[in-house]
Amino acid sequence: QVQLVESGGGLVQPGGSLRLSCTASGSIFSIDVMGWYRQAPGKQRERVALISRVGITNYVDSVKGRFTISRDNAKNTVYLQMNTLKPEDTAVYYCNQFPTVPDYWGQGTQVTVSS
């Protein structure tokens, strides 16, 4: 079973950037689609970005042009480069495959965008 550990979050000012990493304890090569998800306080978890094994990507409209998802199968790692961050991007960010597997949810990494 794969365990996923997210890192890279923090406090950043509006307009700033962060790069999140999701490292798997096992191989993600066999997982077709990996994704980043987020949950803001008082809101449901939402899908932010997806990437297939061959690099096809998909983004929620609110992050298009600002976020970039990538994966390195050799390093069992998925990344989320976040630029031009906005206060509404504040959330706990998680990675999981798509469709999600309940047992794969990790602790997430907190991203706070505030001046």
N, CA, C and O atoms as a GROMACS GRO file, in nm:
protein
  460
    1GLN      N    1   0.084  -0.119   0.000
    1GLN     CA    2   0.000   0.000   0.000
    1GLN      C    3   0.088   0.124   0.000
    1GLN      O    4   0.190   0.130   0.069
    2VAL      N    5   0.048   0.222  -0.077
    2VAL     CA    6   0.124   0.347  -0.088
    2VAL      C    7   0.087   0.441   0.025
    2VAL      O    8  -0.030   0.457   0.059
    3GLN      N    9   0.189   0.503   0.084
    3GLN     CA   10   0.167   0.612   0.179
    3GLN      C   11   0.218   0.740   0.117
    3GLN      O   12   0.326   0.744   0.058
    4LEU      N   13   0.139   0.846   0.130
    4LEU     CA   14   0.171   0.974   0.068
    4LEU      C   15   0.200   1.078   0.175
    4LEU      O   16   0.125   1.091   0.272
    5VAL      N   17   0.309   1.153   0.157
    5VAL     CA   18   0.347   1.256   0.253
    5VAL      C   19   0.364   1.388   0.178
    5VAL      O   20   0.446   1.400   0.087
    6GLU      N   21   0.284   1.485   0.219
    6GLU     CA   22   0.288   1.617   0.157
    6GLU      C   23   0.381   1.709   0.235
    6GLU      O   24   0.394   1.698   0.356
    7SER      N   25   0.446   1.802   0.164
    7SER     CA   26   0.533   1.899   0.227
    7SER      C   27   0.544   2.023   0.140
    7SER      O   28   0.500   2.023   0.024
    8GLY      N   29   0.602   2.129   0.197
    8GLY     CA   30   0.627   2.249   0.120
    8GLY      C   31   0.534   2.365   0.147
    8GLY      O   32   0.552   2.473   0.091
    9GLY      N   33   0.435   2.344   0.231
    9GLY     CA   34   0.342   2.452   0.261
    9GLY      C   35   0.406   2.558   0.350
    9GLY      O   36   0.520   2.544   0.394
   10GLY      N   37   0.330   2.664   0.376
   10GLY     CA   38   0.379   2.771   0.461
   10GLY      C   39   0.295   2.895   0.449
   10GLY      O   40   0.187   2.895   0.390
   11LEU      N   41   0.346   3.001   0.507
   11LEU     CA   42   0.280   3.132   0.502
   11LEU      C   43   0.346   3.215   0.393
   11LEU      O   44   0.468   3.230   0.390
   12VAL      N   45   0.265   3.270   0.305
   12VAL     CA   46   0.318   3.349   0.194
   12VAL      C   47   0.227   3.468   0.170
   12VAL      O   48   0.107   3.461   0.194
   13GLN      N   49   0.284   3.576   0.123
   13GLN     CA   50   0.205   3.695   0.093
   13GLN      C   51   0.131   3.679  -0.040
   13GLN      O   52   0.175   3.602  -0.125
   14PRO      N   53   0.022   3.749  -0.056
   14PRO     CA   54  -0.047   3.745  -0.186
   14PRO      C   55   0.049   3.780  -0.299
   14PRO      O   56   0.129   3.873  -0.288
   15GLY      N   57   0.039   3.705  -0.407
   15GLY     CA   58   0.130   3.722  -0.519
   15GLY      C   59   0.254   3.637  -0.512
   15GLY      O   60   0.330   3.630  -0.608
   16GLY      N   61   0.275   3.573  -0.400
   16GLY     CA   62   0.393   3.489  -0.382
   16GLY      C   63   0.378   3.351  -0.441
   16GLY      O   64   0.277   3.318  -0.503
   17SER      N   65   0.481   3.269  -0.420
   17SER     CA   66   0.485   3.134  -0.478
   17SER      C   67   0.524   3.032  -0.373
   17SER      O   68   0.595   3.062  -0.277
   18LEU      N   69   0.478   2.910  -0.394
   18LEU     CA   70   0.520   2.795  -0.315
   18LEU      C   71   0.526   2.674  -0.406
   18LEU      O   72   0.458   2.668  -0.509
   19ARG      N   73   0.609   2.579  -0.368
   19ARG     CA   74   0.615   2.452  -0.440
   19ARG      C   75   0.589   2.339  -0.342
   19ARG      O   76   0.666   2.317  -0.248
   20LEU      N   77   0.481   2.268  -0.364
   20LEU     CA   78   0.445   2.156  -0.279
   20LEU      C   79   0.500   2.026  -0.338
   20LEU      O   80   0.512   2.011  -0.459
   21SER      N   81   0.533   1.934  -0.249
   21SER     CA   82   0.580   1.802  -0.291
   21SER      C   83   0.496   1.694  -0.224
   21SER      O   84   0.451   1.710  -0.110
   22CYS      N   85   0.474   1.588  -0.295
   22CYS     CA   86   0.403   1.472  -0.244
   22CYS      C   87   0.490   1.351  -0.273
   22CYS      O   88   0.508   1.312  -0.389
   23THR      N   89   0.544   1.292  -0.169
   23THR     CA   90   0.634   1.178  -0.186
   23THR      C   91   0.566   1.050  -0.141
   23THR      O   92   0.507   1.044  -0.033
   24ALA      N   93   0.574   0.950  -0.226
   24ALA     CA   94   0.511   0.822  -0.197
   24ALA      C   95   0.611   0.723  -0.141
   24ALA      O   96   0.728   0.720  -0.181
   25SER      N   97   0.564   0.641  -0.047
   25SER     CA   98   0.651   0.540   0.010
   25SER      C   99   0.674   0.426  -0.087
   25SER      O  100   0.776   0.356  -0.080
   26GLY      N  101   0.579   0.406  -0.178
   26GLY     CA  102   0.594   0.304  -0.280
   26GLY      C  103   0.595   0.366  -0.418
   26GLY      O  104   0.596   0.488  -0.433
   27SER      N  105   0.595   0.281  -0.517
   27SER     CA  106   0.600   0.330  -0.654
   27SER      C  107   0.466   0.389  -0.698
   27SER      O  108   0.360   0.331  -0.673
   28ILE      N  109   0.473   0.505  -0.762
   28ILE     CA  110   0.352   0.565  -0.818
   28ILE      C  111   0.345   0.541  -0.968
   28ILE      O  112   0.253   0.587  -1.036
   29PHE      N  113   0.445   0.469  -1.020
   29PHE     CA  114   0.449   0.451  -1.165
   29PHE      C  115   0.323   0.382  -1.216
   29PHE      O  116   0.275   0.412  -1.326
   30SER      N  117   0.271   0.291  -1.136
   30SER     CA  118   0.153   0.217  -1.181
   30SER      C  119   0.023   0.293  -1.160
   30SER      O  120  -0.082   0.250  -1.208
   31ILE      N  121   0.030   0.405  -1.090
   31ILE     CA  122  -0.090   0.485  -1.067
   31ILE      C  123  -0.109   0.577  -1.188
   31ILE      O  124  -0.024   0.661  -1.217
   32ASP      N  125  -0.221   0.559  -1.257
   32ASP     CA  126  -0.241   0.634  -1.382
   32ASP      C  127  -0.253   0.784  -1.357
   32ASP      O  128  -0.184   0.864  -1.420
   33VAL      N  129  -0.341   0.821  -1.265
   33VAL     CA  130  -0.366   0.964  -1.243
   33VAL      C  131  -0.342   0.998  -1.097
   33VAL      O  132  -0.399   0.937  -1.006
   34MET      N  133  -0.256   1.098  -1.075
   34MET     CA  134  -0.232   1.152  -0.942
   34MET      C  135  -0.290   1.293  -0.936
   34MET      O  136  -0.303   1.360  -1.039
   35GLY      N  137  -0.325   1.337  -0.816
   35GLY     CA  138  -0.385   1.468  -0.806
   35GLY      C  139  -0.352   1.541  -0.678
   35GLY      O  140  -0.310   1.482  -0.579
   36TRP      N  141  -0.371   1.670  -0.683
   36TRP     CA  142  -0.364   1.755  -0.564
   36TRP      C  143  -0.506   1.802  -0.532
   36TRP      O  144  -0.583   1.836  -0.622
   37TYR      N  145  -0.537   1.804  -0.405
   37TYR     CA  146  -0.668   1.844  -0.356
   37TYR      C  147  -0.645   1.944  -0.242
   37TYR      O  148  -0.535   1.951  -0.186
   38ARG      N  149  -0.748   2.021  -0.209
   38ARG     CA  150  -0.734   2.114  -0.097
   38ARG      C  151  -0.866   2.128  -0.023
   38ARG      O  152  -0.974   2.107  -0.079
   39GLN      N  153  -0.854   2.163   0.103
   39GLN     CA  154  -0.971   2.185   0.187
   39GLN      C  155  -0.951   2.312   0.267
   39GLN      O  156  -0.862   2.320   0.351
   40ALA      N  157  -1.034   2.410   0.240
   40ALA     CA  158  -1.032   2.535   0.314
   40ALA      C  159  -1.123   2.522   0.437
   40ALA      O  160  -1.213   2.439   0.438
   41PRO      N  161  -1.100   2.605   0.538
   41PRO     CA  162  -1.183   2.598   0.659
   41PRO      C  163  -1.330   2.614   0.627
   41PRO      O  164  -1.370   2.708   0.558
   42GLY      N  165  -1.411   2.522   0.675
   42GLY     CA  166  -1.554   2.530   0.656
   42GLY      C  167  -1.603   2.490   0.518
   42GLY      O  168  -1.721   2.504   0.488
   43LYS      N  169  -1.513   2.439   0.434
   43LYS     CA  170  -1.551   2.401   0.299
   43LYS      C  171  -1.517   2.256   0.274
   43LYS      O  172  -1.437   2.195   0.345
   44GLN      N  173  -1.581   2.201   0.170
   44GLN     CA  174  -1.551   2.064   0.131
   44GLN      C  175  -1.418   2.057   0.057
   44GLN      O  176  -1.372   2.154  -0.004
   45ARG      N  177  -1.358   1.941   0.063
   45ARG     CA  178  -1.234   1.920  -0.011
   45ARG      C  179  -1.263   1.928  -0.160
   45ARG      O  180  -1.363   1.873  -0.208
   46GLU      N  181  -1.176   1.995  -0.234
   46GLU     CA  182  -1.195   2.007  -0.378
   46GLU      C  183  -1.069   1.962  -0.452
   46GLU      O  184  -0.957   1.970  -0.401
   47ARG      N  185  -1.093   1.915  -0.572
   47ARG     CA  186  -0.983   1.874  -0.658
   47ARG      C  187  -0.921   1.997  -0.721
   47ARG      O  188  -0.993   2.083  -0.773
   48VAL      N  189  -0.788   2.007  -0.718
   48VAL     CA  190  -0.719   2.124  -0.769
   48VAL      C  191  -0.654   2.094  -0.905
   48VAL      O  192  -0.670   2.170  -1.001
   49ALA      N  193  -0.581   1.984  -0.911
   49ALA     CA  194  -0.506   1.953  -1.034
   49ALA      C  195  -0.484   1.803  -1.043
   49ALA      O  196  -0.470   1.734  -0.942
   50LEU      N  197  -0.482   1.753  -1.166
   50LEU     CA  198  -0.457   1.612  -1.193
   50LEU      C  199  -0.347   1.599  -1.296
   50LEU      O  200  -0.326   1.688  -1.379
   51ILE      N  201  -0.275   1.486  -1.290
   51ILE     CA  202  -0.174   1.458  -1.392
   51ILE      C  203  -0.173   1.308  -1.418
   51ILE      O  204  -0.171   1.227  -1.325
   52SER      N  205  -0.174   1.272  -1.544
   52SER     CA  206  -0.170   1.131  -1.580
   52SER      C  207  -0.026   1.082  -1.580
   52SER      O  208   0.069   1.159  -1.567
   53ARG      N  209  -0.013   0.952  -1.596
   53ARG     CA  210   0.120   0.893  -1.596
   53ARG      C  211   0.205   0.947  -1.711
   53ARG      O  212   0.328   0.951  -1.700
   54VAL      N  213   0.141   0.988  -1.820
   54VAL     CA  214   0.216   1.039  -1.934
   54VAL      C  215   0.219   1.191  -1.940
   54VAL      O  216   0.264   1.249  -2.039
   55GLY      N  217   0.170   1.255  -1.834
   55GLY     CA  218   0.186   1.399  -1.824
   55GLY      C  219   0.070   1.484  -1.870
   55GLY      O  220   0.085   1.606  -1.882
   56ILE      N  221  -0.043   1.424  -1.896
   56ILE     CA  222  -0.161   1.504  -1.931
   56ILE      C  223  -0.217   1.565  -1.804
   56ILE      O  224  -0.236   1.496  -1.704
   57THR      N  225  -0.244   1.695  -1.809
   57THR     CA  226  -0.286   1.766  -1.688
   57THR      C  227  -0.426   1.823  -1.699
   57THR      O  228  -0.479   1.842  -1.809
   58ASN      N  229  -0.483   1.850  -1.584
   58ASN     CA  230  -0.616   1.910  -1.575
   58ASN      C  231  -0.621   1.994  -1.449
   58ASN      O  232  -0.570   1.954  -1.344
   59TYR      N  233  -0.683   2.112  -1.460
   59TYR     CA  234  -0.687   2.205  -1.347
   59TYR      C  235  -0.828   2.257  -1.323
   59TYR      O  236  -0.907   2.270  -1.417
   60VAL      N  237  -0.858   2.285  -1.198
   60VAL     CA  238  -0.982   2.356  -1.168
   60VAL      C  239  -0.967   2.498  -1.220
   60VAL      O  240  -0.857   2.554  -1.220
   61ASP      N  241  -1.076   2.557  -1.264
   61ASP     CA  242  -1.070   2.688  -1.330
   61ASP      C  243  -1.000   2.795  -1.245
   61ASP      O  244  -0.930   2.880  -1.299
   62SER      N  245  -1.019   2.790  -1.114
   62SER     CA  246  -0.968   2.896  -1.027
   62SER      C  247  -0.816   2.900  -1.019
   62SER      O  248  -0.760   2.999  -0.973
   63VAL      N  249  -0.747   2.794  -1.064
   63VAL     CA  250  -0.600   2.793  -1.055
   63VAL      C  251  -0.534   2.787  -1.192
   63VAL      O  252  -0.411   2.790  -1.201
   64LYS      N  253  -0.612   2.780  -1.296
   64LYS     CA  254  -0.554   2.773  -1.431
   64LYS      C  255  -0.466   2.894  -1.458
   64LYS      O  256  -0.504   3.008  -1.430
   65GLY      N  257  -0.348   2.868  -1.512
   65GLY     CA  258  -0.254   2.975  -1.542
   65GLY      C  259  -0.167   3.015  -1.425
   65GLY      O  260  -0.072   3.091  -1.441
   66ARG      N  261  -0.200   2.964  -1.306
   66ARG     CA  262  -0.121   2.999  -1.186
   66ARG      C  263  -0.050   2.878  -1.126
   66ARG      O  264   0.061   2.889  -1.074
   67PHE      N  265  -0.115   2.763  -1.132
   67PHE     CA  266  -0.060   2.640  -1.072
   67PHE      C  267  -0.013   2.545  -1.182
   67PHE      O  268  -0.071   2.541  -1.291
   68THR      N  269   0.092   2.470  -1.152
   68THR     CA  270   0.143   2.369  -1.244
   68THR      C  271   0.170   2.240  -1.169
   68THR      O  272   0.248   2.239  -1.074
   69ILE      N  273   0.108   2.133  -1.212
   69ILE     CA  274   0.131   2.002  -1.152
   69ILE      C  275   0.231   1.925  -1.237
   69ILE      O  276   0.229   1.934  -1.360
   70SER      N  277   0.318   1.850  -1.171
   70SER     CA  278   0.415   1.768  -1.243
   70SER      C  279   0.442   1.643  -1.159
   70SER      O  280   0.409   1.638  -1.041
   71ARG      N  281   0.502   1.544  -1.221
   71ARG     CA  282   0.534   1.422  -1.149
   71ARG      C  283   0.667   1.367  -1.197
   71ARG      O  284   0.703   1.379  -1.314
   72ASP      N  285   0.738   1.306  -1.104
   72ASP     CA  286   0.864   1.238  -1.134
   72ASP      C  287   0.847   1.095  -1.088
   72ASP      O  288   0.865   1.064  -0.970
   73ASN      N  289   0.812   1.007  -1.180
   73ASN     CA  290   0.785   0.868  -1.143
   73ASN      C  291   0.907   0.799  -1.085
   73ASN      O  292   0.894   0.711  -1.000
   74ALA      N  293   1.025   0.837  -1.131
   74ALA     CA  294   1.148   0.775  -1.079
   74ALA      C  295   1.171   0.810  -0.932
   74ALA      O  296   1.229   0.732  -0.857
   75LYS      N  297   1.124   0.928  -0.893
   75LYS     CA  298   1.140   0.971  -0.754
   75LYS      C  299   1.012   0.951  -0.673
   75LYS      O  300   1.005   0.987  -0.555
   76ASN      N  301   0.910   0.892  -0.737
   76ASN     CA  302   0.782   0.869  -0.668
   76ASN      C  303   0.728   0.997  -0.605
   76ASN      O  304   0.681   0.996  -0.492
   77THR      N  305   0.736   1.106  -0.679
   77THR     CA  306   0.700   1.235  -0.625
   77THR      C  307   0.613   1.312  -0.724
   77THR      O  308   0.635   1.309  -0.846
   78VAL      N  309   0.513   1.379  -0.669
   78VAL     CA  310   0.427   1.469  -0.746
   78VAL      C  311   0.445   1.609  -0.689
   78VAL      O  312   0.453   1.627  -0.567
   79TYR      N  313   0.451   1.707  -0.777
   79TYR     CA  314   0.474   1.845  -0.734
   79TYR      C  315   0.355   1.933  -0.772
   79TYR      O  316   0.279   1.902  -0.863
   80LEU      N  317   0.343   2.043  -0.699
   80LEU     CA  318   0.246   2.146  -0.735
   80LEU      C  319   0.316   2.281  -0.719
   80LEU      O  320   0.339   2.328  -0.607
   81GLN      N  321   0.349   2.343  -0.831
   81GLN     CA  322   0.407   2.476  -0.830
   81GLN      C  323   0.292   2.577  -0.829
   81GLN      O  324   0.208   2.577  -0.919
   82MET      N  325   0.289   2.660  -0.728
   82MET     CA  326   0.181   2.757  -0.713
   82MET      C  327   0.237   2.898  -0.722
   82MET      O  328   0.318   2.938  -0.639
   83ASN      N  329   0.194   2.972  -0.821
   83ASN     CA  330   0.238   3.109  -0.841
   83ASN      C  331   0.120   3.205  -0.827
   83ASN      O  332   0.004   3.165  -0.833
   84THR      N  333   0.152   3.331  -0.809
   84THR     CA  334   0.049   3.436  -0.797
   84THR      C  335  -0.059   3.394  -0.698
   84THR      O  336  -0.178   3.398  -0.729
   85LEU      N  337  -0.016   3.353  -0.582
   85LEU     CA  338  -0.110   3.301  -0.482
   85LEU      C  339  -0.205   3.410  -0.434
   85LEU      O  340  -0.168   3.527  -0.424
   86LYS      N  341  -0.326   3.368  -0.403
   86LYS     CA  342  -0.432   3.458  -0.356
   86LYS      C  343  -0.479   3.412  -0.218
   86LYS      O  344  -0.462   3.295  -0.183
   87PRO      N  345  -0.537   3.502  -0.140
   87PRO     CA  346  -0.589   3.460  -0.008
   87PRO      C  347  -0.686   3.344  -0.017
   87PRO      O  348  -0.692   3.260   0.073
   88GLU      N  349  -0.762   3.336  -0.125
   88GLU     CA  350  -0.858   3.227  -0.139
   88GLU      C  351  -0.793   3.092  -0.168
   88GLU      O  352  -0.861   2.990  -0.173
   89ASP      N  353  -0.661   3.091  -0.188
   89ASP     CA  354  -0.589   2.964  -0.202
   89ASP      C  355  -0.553   2.904  -0.067
   89ASP      O  356  -0.502   2.792  -0.060
   90THR      N  357  -0.579   2.976   0.040
   90THR     CA  358  -0.551   2.927   0.174
   90THR      C  359  -0.630   2.800   0.201
   90THR      O  360  -0.753   2.798   0.190
   91ALA      N  361  -0.558   2.694   0.237
   91ALA     CA  362  -0.621   2.564   0.259
   91ALA      C  363  -0.515   2.464   0.303
   91ALA      O  364  -0.395   2.493   0.299
   92VAL      N  365  -0.560   2.347   0.344
   92VAL     CA  366  -0.470   2.233   0.361
   92VAL      C  367  -0.469   2.159   0.228
   92VAL      O  368  -0.574   2.126   0.173
   93TYR      N  369  -0.352   2.133   0.177
   93TYR     CA  370  -0.336   2.068   0.047
   93TYR      C  371  -0.293   1.923   0.067
   93TYR      O  372  -0.205   1.891   0.147
   94TYR      N  373  -0.360   1.836  -0.008
   94TYR     CA  374  -0.337   1.692   0.000
   94TYR      C  375  -0.309   1.638  -0.140
   94TYR      O  376  -0.348   1.697  -0.241
   95CYS      N  377  -0.242   1.525  -0.145
   95CYS     CA  378  -0.233   1.454  -0.271
   95CYS      C  379  -0.299   1.316  -0.255
   95CYS      O  380  -0.311   1.264  -0.144
   96ASN      N  381  -0.339   1.262  -0.365
   96ASN     CA  382  -0.404   1.132  -0.369
   96ASN      C  383  -0.411   1.093  -0.515
   96ASN      O  384  -0.383   1.174  -0.604
   97GLN      N  385  -0.446   0.970  -0.540
   97GLN     CA  386  -0.468   0.934  -0.679
   97GLN      C  387  -0.607   0.980  -0.718
   97GLN      O  388  -0.683   1.029  -0.635
   98PHE      N  389  -0.641   0.964  -0.846
   98PHE     CA  390  -0.775   0.993  -0.895
   98PHE      C  391  -0.826   0.873  -0.972
   98PHE      O  392  -0.761   0.826  -1.065
   99PRO      N  393  -0.941   0.822  -0.934
   99PRO     CA  394  -1.025   0.860  -0.820
   99PRO      C  395  -0.952   0.837  -0.687
   99PRO      O  396  -0.861   0.755  -0.679
  100THR      N  397  -0.994   0.910  -0.586
  100THR     CA  398  -0.922   0.903  -0.459
  100THR      C  399  -0.942   0.768  -0.388
  100THR      O  400  -1.044   0.701  -0.405
  101VAL      N  401  -0.841   0.734  -0.310
  101VAL     CA  402  -0.844   0.614  -0.227
  101VAL      C  403  -0.844   0.660  -0.082
  101VAL      O  404  -0.750   0.726  -0.040
  102PRO      N  405  -0.947   0.628  -0.006
  102PRO     CA  406  -0.957   0.679   0.133
  102PRO      C  407  -0.832   0.653   0.216
  102PRO      O  408  -0.790   0.739   0.294
  103ASP      N  409  -0.771   0.537   0.200
  103ASP     CA  410  -0.653   0.503   0.280
  103ASP      C  411  -0.529   0.583   0.241
  103ASP      O  412  -0.430   0.580   0.314
  104TYR      N  413  -0.532   0.652   0.130
  104TYR     CA  414  -0.415   0.725   0.084
  104TYR      C  415  -0.406   0.869   0.139
  104TYR      O  416  -0.304   0.936   0.123
  105TRP      N  417  -0.514   0.916   0.203
  105TRP     CA  418  -0.509   1.054   0.253
  105TRP      C  419  -0.402   1.066   0.361
  105TRP      O  420  -0.399   0.988   0.456
  106GLY      N  421  -0.315   1.166   0.345
  106GLY     CA  422  -0.213   1.194   0.445
  106GLY      C  423  -0.254   1.309   0.533
  106GLY      O  424  -0.372   1.344   0.541
  107GLN      N  425  -0.155   1.369   0.599
  107GLN     CA  426  -0.183   1.480   0.690
  107GLN      C  427  -0.202   1.612   0.616
  107GLN      O  428  -0.259   1.706   0.669
  108GLY      N  429  -0.154   1.617   0.494
  108GLY     CA  430  -0.164   1.740   0.417
  108GLY      C  431  -0.059   1.841   0.458
  108GLY      O  432   0.016   1.820   0.554
  109THR      N  433  -0.055   1.950   0.385
  109THR     CA  434   0.038   2.058   0.417
  109THR      C  435  -0.039   2.190   0.409
  109THR      O  436  -0.110   2.216   0.312
  110GLN      N  437  -0.024   2.272   0.512
  110GLN     CA  438  -0.102   2.396   0.524
  110GLN      C  439  -0.040   2.506   0.437
  110GLN      O  440   0.080   2.532   0.444
  111VAL      N  441  -0.123   2.568   0.357
  111VAL     CA  442  -0.084   2.685   0.279
  111VAL      C  443  -0.169   2.802   0.325
  111VAL      O  444  -0.292   2.796   0.320
  112THR      N  445  -0.103   2.907   0.370
  112THR     CA  446  -0.173   3.027   0.415
  112THR      C  447  -0.123   3.146   0.335
  112THR      O  448  -0.004   3.176   0.334
  113VAL      N  449  -0.216   3.213   0.269
  113VAL     CA  450  -0.182   3.330   0.188
  113VAL      C  451  -0.240   3.452   0.257
  113VAL      O  452  -0.362   3.471   0.261
  114SER      N  453  -0.153   3.534   0.311
  114SER     CA  454  -0.198   3.648   0.389
  114SER      C  455  -0.089   3.753   0.396
  114SER      O  456   0.030   3.722   0.396
  115SER      N  457  -0.133   3.878   0.401
  115SER     CA  458  -0.037   3.987   0.418
  115SER      C  459  -0.021   4.023   0.565
  115SER      O  460   0.056   4.113   0.599
   0.00000   0.00000   0.00000
